[in-house]
Amino acid sequence: MKRTALAFAFLLFAFSAAWSYDMPDYTFVPVHEKIRFKEDYYQLAADWLYADLDSVSRNIYYLEIATVMCFRPAIQALVPITNEMQYARYSNLIEMDICRLLTRYYIEYGNEYMKEHLYFFNREFYTNYTEGWAIAEKYYKDARAWWDKAVDYAKAADAIRGWRLDNDFYGRHIPWENTLERIKSGDLNYYKIVGMRLAKIDENRAKAKEMWGDPP
């Protein structure tokens, strides 16, 4: 009886081990290449269905590292490169998009601290609100600084004529050229968005002072 129980236990363990081995969630997949180039960190940033402070700060962390890292050699670029002019435009477009994303994520980070609406029963949170507005204001201004850089890189890329980076390579959609056109046309303008957010902070501060007096 004991032998039968032990045999059954052994078979159950072996089956469980085999099943776990076949499931990708329970296997270890080593990283074969080091994360060391600008493009590597750029590609680590990801959009989340429900963004929170952790996911946004994660993206900011990787993208800010990307701003100070070296580019891959031209032969390892994210798109086919055949000459120095193409590589220069490619480099400026990537820098532009990194700064664009940092602008967006700093705005999202500021939004996490922003209190939009005030009601008479919120007085007990007055201190929290003033602190949150100060933090949000700081991040919105950081966003504006990154947008300054994005616009500069967009102008530098646009100045390199005679070659356009197509939107599709290797089955992937590359939006850099579309982003450049939107910046040039003013369709994508984070100055306007940041300005509206900063104006809302000033509006809320004035409203809170009118309702509750000077901040504690």
C-alpha positions as CSV (number, residue, x, y, z in Angstrom):
1,M,0.0,0.0,0.0
2,K,2.8,2.4,0.9
3,R,4.7,1.5,-2.3
4,T,1.6,2.3,-4.3
5,A,1.1,5.6,-2.6
6,L,4.8,6.5,-3.1
7,A,4.6,5.5,-6.8
8,F,1.5,7.6,-7.2
9,A,3.2,10.6,-5.5
10,F,6.2,10.2,-7.7
11,L,4.2,10.1,-10.9
12,L,2.2,13.2,-9.8
13,F,5.4,15.1,-9.1
14,A,6.9,14.1,-12.4
15,F,3.7,15.1,-14.3
16,S,3.6,18.5,-12.4
17,A,7.2,19.1,-13.3
18,A,6.7,18.3,-16.9
19,W,3.6,20.5,-17.1
20,S,5.4,23.4,-15.5
21,Y,8.3,23.1,-17.8
22,D,6.0,23.4,-20.8
23,M,4.3,26.5,-19.5
24,P,6.1,29.7,-20.5
25,D,5.1,31.4,-17.3
26,Y,7.2,28.9,-15.3
27,T,10.3,28.8,-17.5
28,F,13.4,31.0,-17.4
29,V,14.2,32.7,-20.6
30,P,17.7,34.4,-20.5
31,V,18.3,37.8,-22.0
32,H,20.9,37.1,-24.7
33,E,21.8,40.8,-25.4
34,K,22.7,43.5,-23.0
35,I,20.5,46.6,-22.7
36,R,23.0,49.3,-23.4
37,F,22.0,51.5,-26.4
38,K,19.6,54.4,-26.7
39,E,17.2,52.3,-28.8
40,D,17.1,49.5,-26.2
41,Y,15.9,51.8,-23.4
42,Y,13.6,53.6,-25.8
43,Q,11.9,50.3,-26.6
44,L,11.4,49.4,-22.9
45,A,8.8,52.2,-22.5
46,A,5.3,50.8,-22.8
47,D,1.8,52.1,-22.7
48,W,-0.5,50.7,-20.0
49,L,-4.3,50.3,-20.2
50,Y,-4.6,51.8,-16.7
51,A,-1.5,54.0,-16.1
52,D,-0.5,54.7,-12.5
53,L,2.5,56.4,-10.8
54,D,4.5,53.2,-11.0
55,S,4.0,52.5,-14.7
56,V,4.5,56.1,-15.6
57,S,7.7,56.5,-13.5
58,R,9.0,53.3,-15.0
59,N,8.7,54.8,-18.5
60,I,10.2,58.1,-17.4
61,Y,13.2,56.1,-15.9
62,Y,13.9,54.2,-19.0
63,L,13.4,57.2,-21.4
64,E,15.7,59.5,-19.3
65,I,18.4,56.9,-19.4
66,A,17.8,56.7,-23.2
67,T,18.5,60.4,-23.6
68,V,22.1,60.0,-22.4
69,M,23.0,56.6,-24.0
70,C,24.8,56.1,-27.3
71,F,22.9,55.1,-30.5
72,R,23.4,51.6,-31.9
73,P,25.8,51.3,-34.8
74,A,24.0,52.2,-38.0
75,I,23.9,48.5,-39.1
76,Q,21.9,47.7,-36.0
77,A,19.4,50.6,-36.3
78,L,15.7,50.0,-36.0
79,V,15.2,50.8,-39.7
80,P,17.5,50.1,-42.7
81,I,20.2,52.8,-43.0
82,T,22.4,53.1,-46.0
83,N,24.2,56.5,-45.7
84,E,25.1,59.2,-43.2
85,M,22.3,61.5,-44.1
86,Q,19.7,58.8,-43.4
87,Y,21.4,58.0,-40.1
88,A,21.4,61.7,-39.1
89,R,17.6,62.0,-39.8
90,Y,17.0,58.7,-38.0
91,S,18.9,59.9,-34.9
92,N,17.0,63.2,-34.7
93,L,13.7,61.4,-35.1
94,I,14.3,59.0,-32.3
95,E,15.5,61.8,-30.0
96,M,12.4,63.7,-31.0
97,D,10.1,60.8,-30.1
98,I,11.9,60.1,-26.8
99,C,11.4,63.8,-25.7
100,R,7.8,63.6,-26.9
101,L,7.1,60.6,-24.8
102,L,8.9,62.2,-21.8
103,T,6.6,65.3,-22.3
104,R,3.6,63.1,-22.3
105,Y,4.6,61.0,-19.3
106,Y,5.5,64.0,-17.2
107,I,2.1,65.5,-17.9
108,E,0.5,62.2,-16.9
109,Y,2.7,62.2,-13.7
110,G,1.5,65.7,-12.9
111,N,-2.1,64.7,-13.4
112,E,-1.7,62.1,-10.7
113,Y,-1.2,65.0,-8.2
114,M,-3.7,67.4,-9.7
115,K,-7.0,68.0,-7.9
116,E,-9.4,69.2,-10.6
117,H,-12.6,70.2,-8.7
118,L,-13.1,71.9,-5.4
119,Y,-16.2,71.7,-3.1
120,F,-17.0,73.4,0.1
121,F,-16.5,70.2,2.1
122,N,-12.9,69.8,0.9
123,R,-11.5,72.3,3.3
124,E,-9.9,69.7,5.6
125,F,-7.7,68.7,2.6
126,Y,-6.6,72.2,1.8
127,T,-3.0,71.5,2.7
128,N,-2.9,68.3,0.6
129,Y,-4.3,70.2,-2.3
130,T,-1.8,73.0,-2.2
131,E,1.1,70.4,-1.9
132,G,-0.4,68.4,-4.8
133,W,-0.7,71.5,-7.0
134,A,3.0,72.4,-6.3
135,I,4.1,69.0,-7.3
136,A,1.9,68.9,-10.4
137,E,3.2,72.4,-11.4
138,K,6.7,71.1,-11.2
139,Y,6.1,68.1,-13.4
140,Y,4.1,70.2,-15.9
141,K,7.1,72.6,-16.2
142,D,9.4,69.6,-16.7
143,A,7.1,68.4,-19.5
144,R,7.4,71.8,-21.1
145,A,11.2,71.6,-21.0
146,W,11.1,68.2,-22.7
147,W,8.8,69.5,-25.3
148,D,11.2,72.3,-26.1
149,K,13.8,69.6,-26.9
150,A,11.3,67.6,-28.9
151,V,10.6,70.6,-31.1
152,D,14.3,71.3,-31.6
153,Y,14.9,67.7,-32.7
154,A,11.9,67.8,-35.0
155,K,13.4,70.9,-36.7
156,A,16.8,69.3,-37.0
157,A,15.3,66.2,-38.6
158,D,13.1,68.3,-40.9
159,A,16.2,70.2,-42.1
160,I,17.7,66.9,-43.5
161,R,16.1,66.7,-46.9
162,G,16.1,64.1,-49.6
163,W,15.0,61.1,-47.6
164,R,11.9,60.2,-45.7
165,L,11.7,57.3,-43.2
166,D,8.7,55.3,-44.4
167,N,6.1,54.3,-41.9
168,D,6.5,50.5,-42.2
169,F,9.5,48.3,-41.8
170,Y,9.6,44.6,-41.1
171,G,5.9,44.5,-40.5
172,R,6.1,47.2,-37.8
173,H,4.5,50.7,-38.0
174,I,7.0,53.5,-37.3
175,P,5.2,56.7,-36.5
176,W,8.1,59.1,-36.4
177,E,7.5,60.9,-39.7
178,N,3.8,61.3,-38.8
179,T,4.8,62.7,-35.5
180,L,7.2,65.2,-37.2
181,E,4.4,66.3,-39.6
182,R,2.0,66.8,-36.6
183,I,4.6,68.9,-34.8
184,K,5.2,71.0,-37.9
185,S,1.5,71.6,-38.5
186,G,0.8,72.4,-34.9
187,D,-1.6,69.5,-34.6
188,L,0.6,68.1,-31.9
189,N,1.3,70.9,-29.5
190,Y,2.1,70.1,-25.9
191,Y,2.8,73.8,-25.2
192,K,-1.0,74.3,-25.3
193,I,-1.7,71.3,-23.1
194,V,0.8,72.3,-20.5
195,G,-0.4,75.9,-20.6
196,M,-4.0,74.7,-19.9
197,R,-2.8,72.5,-17.0
198,L,-0.8,75.4,-15.4
199,A,-3.7,77.8,-15.9
200,K,-6.0,75.3,-14.1
201,I,-3.6,75.2,-11.1
202,D,-3.7,79.0,-10.9
203,E,-7.5,78.9,-11.2
204,N,-7.8,76.3,-8.4
205,R,-5.4,78.2,-6.1
206,A,-7.5,81.4,-6.5
207,K,-10.7,79.6,-6.0
208,A,-9.4,77.8,-2.8
209,K,-8.2,81.1,-1.4
210,E,-11.6,82.7,-2.1
211,M,-13.4,79.8,-0.4
212,W,-11.0,79.1,2.5
213,G,-8.6,82.0,2.8
214,D,-4.8,81.8,2.7
215,P,-3.2,78.3,2.6
216,P,-2.3,76.9,6.0
